[in-house]
């Protein structure tokens, strides 16, 4: 009889998205926060649709160690509504056991019967077929492999061994808290469900990151998923199915420009044609553009931005081309021309830093835009 469960992680319920600018006529932060809560129902539906009786949440269920009472109660209520589904919640680095001790006490005391906080590094029977081997995060920066205890965790012969942990298999800071990439073999695991990395990542046949079910950054370029995992018998390779759960797409799109290219048309070509209301888009412009094309690009971006949940035009890597006719369009003489000449000199000055030259070039482009706007 196959044993099925849903693997997910990094729900970060209660995240406020302070890094996303809030337009005066929109509520994108509220929409993103609500989407994280709504992911609970989507995970429950994924479990029911696939005959999975368990959802393993591999850390960072909550964004902070001290979420508000409404955030906690509403999340637990949503999980309680998932009839026939048991939720196994592992403390991660954001909601670790030390900093979030009151949170986990509340869940133990007031949580519904189908929500199980796994705050001890000890085997827990999930069914007659499987045992869960959890590795809760004790501190925000533990400084050691969070799965180090797995090889010593015993289980009865013939049971599926399922590990649950939160941390990275790679670490570029030499902190010593990386997860051994062969932990499935050293701990005799049939599956190791990992959290912390917000994108979907396969480490090996038996070791997987599900990523967050609702994306929260531009890094991964796809909507959130969870994993439906089927284990036929101890030692068998798991069957993994990605199940779409995300409602928002965070997308970063490159836009390389060449001199005298129609910048506005080039931007239009890379914009998604449909579903814009649920897309957070960052367009990273590079290459070269003269002043008229820079103005056309900014105007096209301003026209398109209200279609999207969030829109960013990044021009840090866009070089400016200055032509005498462009400066003449600002003014042929007088104070404006003196200002334009001064900005162009600074933009081309070898004795200034690149950031200072970029500021001057951007100011010149804005001056050109203001003057042309007044003339029109």
C-alpha positions as CSV (number, residue, x, y, z in Angstrom):
1,X,0.0,0.0,0.0
2,X,1.6,3.3,-1.1
3,X,2.1,6.0,1.5
4,X,1.5,9.5,0.2
5,X,2.1,12.9,1.7
6,X,2.5,16.6,0.7
7,X,5.9,18.2,1.2
8,X,5.9,22.0,1.5
9,X,7.9,24.7,3.4
10,X,8.5,28.4,4.0
11,X,4.9,29.5,4.1
12,X,6.0,32.6,6.1
13,X,2.4,33.5,7.1
14,X,2.2,37.1,8.4
15,X,5.0,38.5,6.2
16,X,4.4,42.2,5.6
17,X,6.3,42.7,2.3
18,X,7.7,46.0,3.4
19,X,10.3,45.8,0.6
20,X,7.5,46.2,-2.0
21,X,6.4,49.8,-2.7
22,X,2.8,50.3,-2.0
23,X,1.1,52.5,-4.7
24,X,-1.4,55.0,-3.5
25,X,-4.2,53.4,-5.4
26,X,-3.4,49.8,-4.7
27,X,-3.0,47.2,-2.0
28,X,-0.4,44.8,-3.3
29,X,1.0,44.1,0.2
30,X,-2.4,43.1,1.4
31,X,-2.9,40.8,-1.6
32,X,0.5,39.1,-1.1
33,X,-0.2,38.6,2.6
34,X,-3.6,37.1,1.9
35,X,-2.2,34.8,-0.8
36,X,0.2,33.3,1.8
37,X,-2.8,32.5,4.1
38,X,-4.8,31.2,1.1
39,X,-2.0,28.7,0.3
40,X,-3.1,26.7,3.3
41,X,-6.4,25.8,1.5
42,X,-4.5,25.1,-1.7
43,X,-2.2,22.7,0.1
44,X,-5.1,20.9,1.7
45,X,-6.8,20.6,-1.7
46,X,-3.6,19.1,-3.2
47,X,-3.5,16.6,-0.4
48,X,-7.1,15.6,-0.8
49,X,-6.9,15.3,-4.6
50,X,-4.0,12.9,-4.3
51,X,-5.1,10.8,-1.4
52,X,-2.4,12.2,0.9
53,X,-3.3,12.2,4.6
54,X,-0.4,14.3,5.7
55,X,1.2,17.7,5.0
56,X,4.8,18.1,6.1
57,X,5.7,21.8,6.5
58,X,9.5,21.9,6.7
59,X,10.0,25.1,8.7
60,X,9.1,28.8,8.7
61,X,5.4,28.3,8.8
62,X,5.3,31.8,10.3
63,X,7.4,34.7,9.2
64,X,8.4,35.8,12.7
65,X,8.8,34.4,16.1
66,X,6.0,36.6,17.4
67,X,3.1,36.6,14.9
68,X,-0.1,38.4,16.0
69,X,-2.9,36.4,17.6
70,X,-5.2,36.8,14.6
71,X,-2.4,35.5,12.3
72,X,-1.9,32.4,14.4
73,X,-5.6,31.7,15.1
74,X,-6.6,32.2,11.5
75,X,-3.8,29.9,10.2
76,X,-4.7,27.2,12.6
77,X,-8.4,27.5,11.8
78,X,-7.7,27.1,8.1
79,X,-5.7,23.9,8.8
80,X,-8.5,22.6,11.0
81,X,-10.9,22.9,8.1
82,X,-8.8,20.4,6.1
83,X,-10.7,17.3,7.1
84,X,-8.7,14.1,6.9
85,X,-5.4,16.0,6.7
86,X,-2.7,16.0,9.4
87,X,-0.3,19.0,9.4
88,X,3.2,18.4,10.8
89,X,4.8,21.8,11.6
90,X,8.5,22.0,12.0
91,X,10.2,25.1,13.7
92,X,12.5,26.8,11.1
93,X,15.0,29.7,11.5
94,X,12.2,32.4,11.4
95,X,10.0,30.6,14.0
96,X,12.8,28.7,15.8
97,X,12.1,27.1,19.2
98,X,14.0,29.5,21.4
99,X,12.7,32.8,19.9
100,X,9.2,31.5,19.2
101,X,8.7,29.4,22.3
102,X,5.4,31.1,23.2
103,X,4.2,30.5,19.6
104,X,4.8,26.7,19.8
105,X,3.3,26.6,23.3
106,X,0.1,28.2,21.9
107,X,0.0,25.7,19.0
108,X,0.4,22.8,21.4
109,X,-2.2,24.2,23.8
110,X,-4.9,25.7,21.4
111,X,-4.2,24.1,18.1
112,X,-6.6,21.7,16.4
113,X,-6.2,18.0,16.8
114,X,-4.9,17.7,13.2
115,X,-2.0,20.1,13.7
116,X,1.1,18.6,15.3
117,X,4.0,20.8,16.2
118,X,7.2,18.7,16.0
119,X,9.5,20.5,18.5
120,X,11.5,17.5,19.7
121,X,14.3,15.7,17.8
122,X,12.7,12.3,18.2
123,X,10.8,9.9,16.0
124,X,7.1,10.3,15.6
125,X,4.8,7.6,14.1
126,X,2.8,9.0,11.2
127,X,1.0,5.7,10.5
128,X,1.6,1.9,10.7
129,X,3.8,2.3,7.6
130,X,5.9,5.4,8.3
131,X,7.8,7.2,11.0
132,X,8.7,10.9,10.9
133,X,12.2,11.9,11.9
134,X,12.0,15.7,12.6
135,X,14.9,18.1,13.1
136,X,13.4,21.3,14.6
137,X,15.6,24.4,14.5
138,X,16.5,25.4,18.1
139,X,18.2,28.8,17.3
140,X,18.0,31.2,14.3
141,X,21.7,30.5,13.5
142,X,22.4,27.1,14.9
143,X,26.0,26.8,13.6
144,X,25.8,23.1,12.9
145,X,24.2,20.7,10.5
146,X,20.5,20.6,11.6
147,X,20.2,17.0,10.4
148,X,23.2,15.7,12.4
149,X,20.9,13.7,14.7
150,X,19.1,11.7,12.0
151,X,21.6,8.8,11.7
152,X,21.1,8.0,15.4
153,X,17.3,8.1,15.3
154,X,16.0,4.5,15.5
155,X,12.8,3.1,14.0
156,X,11.2,-0.3,13.7
157,X,12.2,-2.6,10.9
158,X,10.0,-2.3,7.8
159,X,8.8,1.3,8.5
160,X,9.4,4.1,6.0
161,X,11.9,6.6,7.4
162,X,11.0,10.2,6.5
163,X,13.3,13.0,7.5
164,X,12.0,16.6,8.0
165,X,14.5,19.5,8.3
166,X,15.2,23.1,7.6
167,X,18.5,24.4,6.3
168,X,20.9,24.6,3.4
169,X,22.9,21.9,1.6
170,X,25.3,24.5,0.5
171,X,26.8,27.4,2.5
172,X,29.1,30.1,1.2
173,X,29.7,31.7,4.6
174,X,31.6,28.7,6.1
175,X,29.4,28.8,9.2
176,X,29.4,25.0,9.4
177,X,25.6,24.7,9.4
178,X,25.3,23.0,6.0
179,X,23.2,19.8,5.6
180,X,25.3,16.8,4.4
181,X,24.2,16.1,0.9
182,X,24.3,12.4,1.5
183,X,22.2,12.5,4.6
184,X,19.6,10.3,3.1
185,X,22.2,7.5,2.9
186,X,23.9,8.0,6.2
187,X,20.5,8.1,8.0
188,X,18.9,5.3,5.9
189,X,16.1,7.7,4.8
190,X,13.4,6.9,2.3
191,X,12.8,10.6,1.9
192,X,14.3,13.9,3.3
193,X,11.9,16.8,3.1
194,X,13.8,20.1,3.3
195,X,12.9,23.7,3.8
196,X,14.7,27.0,3.8
197,X,15.4,27.3,0.1
198,X,12.4,29.1,-1.4
199,X,12.7,27.6,-4.9
200,X,12.1,24.1,-6.0
201,X,15.3,22.0,-5.9
202,X,16.1,18.4,-6.3
203,X,19.2,17.4,-4.4
204,X,19.0,13.7,-5.1
205,X,16.3,11.0,-5.6
206,X,15.4,11.1,-2.0
207,X,16.3,14.6,-0.9
208,X,14.2,17.5,-2.1
209,X,13.4,21.2,-1.4
210,X,9.7,21.9,-2.2
211,X,10.2,25.6,-2.1
212,X,7.5,27.9,-0.8
213,X,4.0,27.3,-2.0
214,X,3.6,31.0,-2.7
215,X,6.7,32.8,-4.0
216,X,8.0,35.9,-2.4
217,X,11.0,37.0,-4.4
218,X,12.2,37.4,-8.0
219,X,15.0,34.8,-7.7
220,X,13.2,31.7,-8.8
221,X,11.1,32.8,-11.8
222,X,8.1,30.4,-11.4
223,X,4.9,30.2,-9.4
224,X,5.1,28.3,-6.1
225,X,4.6,24.5,-5.9
226,X,4.3,21.8,-3.3
227,X,5.5,18.2,-3.8
228,X,3.2,15.2,-3.7
229,X,5.4,12.3,-2.6
230,X,4.6,8.6,-2.9
231,X,6.6,5.9,-1.2
232,X,5.8,2.3,-2.2
233,X,8.1,0.5,0.2
234,X,11.3,1.1,2.2
235,X,14.3,1.5,-0.1
236,X,12.2,2.3,-3.2
237,X,12.8,5.5,-5.1
238,X,10.1,8.0,-4.2
239,X,7.6,9.2,-6.9
240,X,7.6,13.0,-6.9
241,X,4.9,15.2,-8.4
242,X,5.1,19.0,-8.5
243,X,1.7,20.5,-7.8
244,X,1.0,24.1,-8.6
245,X,-0.1,26.2,-5.6
246,X,1.1,29.7,-6.2
247,X,-1.2,32.5,-7.3
248,X,1.5,35.2,-7.9
249,X,4.4,35.0,-10.4
250,X,7.5,37.0,-9.5
251,X,9.4,37.4,-12.8
252,X,12.6,39.2,-13.7
253,X,13.0,39.9,-17.4
254,X,16.2,41.1,-19.1
255,X,15.9,43.8,-21.8
256,X,19.2,44.4,-23.7
257,X,19.1,47.5,-25.9
258,X,21.3,48.7,-28.7
259,X,21.9,52.2,-29.9
260,X,19.0,53.8,-31.7
261,X,16.7,50.8,-31.1
262,X,13.1,51.5,-30.5
263,X,13.2,51.1,-26.7
264,X,9.5,51.4,-26.1
265,X,8.7,48.7,-28.7
266,X,11.4,46.5,-27.2
267,X,9.8,46.8,-23.8
268,X,6.4,46.0,-25.2
269,X,7.7,42.8,-26.8
270,X,9.0,41.4,-23.5
271,X,5.9,42.1,-21.4
272,X,3.7,39.1,-20.7
273,X,0.5,39.3,-22.7
274,X,-1.9,37.9,-20.1
275,X,-2.4,37.5,-16.3
276,X,-0.7,40.8,-15.5
277,X,-2.7,41.5,-12.4
278,X,-1.1,38.5,-10.7
279,X,2.5,39.2,-11.9
280,X,5.2,41.1,-10.1
281,X,7.6,42.1,-12.9
282,X,11.1,43.5,-12.8
283,X,12.6,44.5,-16.1
284,X,16.4,44.8,-16.0
285,X,17.5,47.0,-18.9
286,X,21.1,46.9,-20.2
287,X,22.9,48.2,-23.2
288,X,22.7,51.7,-24.6
289,X,20.0,54.3,-25.4
290,X,20.1,58.0,-26.3
291,X,18.0,60.6,-24.4
292,X,14.8,60.3,-26.6
293,X,14.8,56.5,-26.3
294,X,15.3,56.7,-22.5
295,X,12.3,59.0,-22.3
296,X,10.3,56.7,-24.5
297,X,11.3,53.7,-22.4
298,X,10.2,55.4,-19.2
299,X,6.9,56.5,-20.7
300,X,6.2,53.0,-21.9
301,X,7.0,51.6,-18.5
302,X,4.7,54.1,-16.8
303,X,1.9,53.2,-19.2
304,X,2.3,49.4,-18.6
305,X,2.9,49.5,-14.8
306,X,-0.8,49.8,-13.7
307,X,-1.6,46.5,-15.4
308,X,0.7,44.6,-13.0
309,X,0.6,43.6,-9.4
310,X,4.0,45.3,-9.1
311,X,6.3,46.7,-11.8
312,X,9.9,47.8,-11.6
313,X,12.1,49.2,-14.4
314,X,15.7,48.8,-13.5
315,X,18.1,50.9,-15.6
316,X,21.3,50.6,-13.6
317,X,23.1,48.8,-16.4
318,X,21.8,51.0,-19.2
319,X,24.4,53.3,-20.7
320,X,23.4,56.7,-22.0
321,X,24.4,58.1,-25.4
322,X,24.5,61.8,-25.6
323,X,24.2,63.7,-28.9
324,X,24.4,67.4,-29.6
325,X,20.9,67.4,-31.2
326,X,19.5,66.0,-27.9
327,X,21.1,68.9,-25.9
328,X,19.8,71.4,-28.5
329,X,16.3,70.0,-27.9
330,X,16.7,71.0,-24.2
331,X,17.9,74.5,-25.1
332,X,20.4,76.1,-27.5
333,X,21.6,78.6,-24.9
334,X,20.7,80.0,-21.5
335,X,20.5,78.3,-18.0
336,X,19.0,75.0,-19.2
337,X,21.7,74.5,-21.8
338,X,24.4,75.3,-19.2
339,X,22.9,72.8,-16.8
340,X,22.7,70.2,-19.6
341,X,26.3,70.8,-20.7
342,X,27.4,70.5,-17.1
343,X,25.5,67.2,-16.5
344,X,26.9,65.8,-19.7
345,X,30.4,66.7,-18.7
346,X,30.0,65.0,-15.3
347,X,28.4,61.9,-17.0
348,X,31.6,61.6,-19.1
349,X,34.2,62.6,-16.5
350,X,36.9,60.1,-16.0
351,X,37.8,61.6,-12.5
352,X,34.3,60.8,-11.1
353,X,33.2,57.4,-9.8
354,X,30.8,55.3,-11.9
355,X,28.0,56.0,-9.4
356,X,28.5,59.8,-9.7
357,X,28.6,59.5,-13.5
358,X,25.3,57.5,-13.4
359,X,23.7,60.1,-11.3
360,X,24.6,62.8,-13.7
361,X,23.4,60.8,-16.7
362,X,20.1,60.1,-15.0
363,X,19.6,63.7,-14.1
364,X,20.3,64.7,-17.7
365,X,17.8,62.2,-19.0
366,X,15.2,63.6,-16.5
367,X,15.9,67.2,-17.6
368,X,15.4,66.2,-21.2
369,X,12.1,64.5,-20.3
370,X,10.8,67.5,-18.3
371,X,11.7,69.9,-21.1
372,X,10.1,67.8,-23.8
373,X,7.0,67.2,-21.7
374,X,6.5,71.0,-21.3
375,X,7.0,71.6,-25.0
376,X,4.4,69.0,-25.8
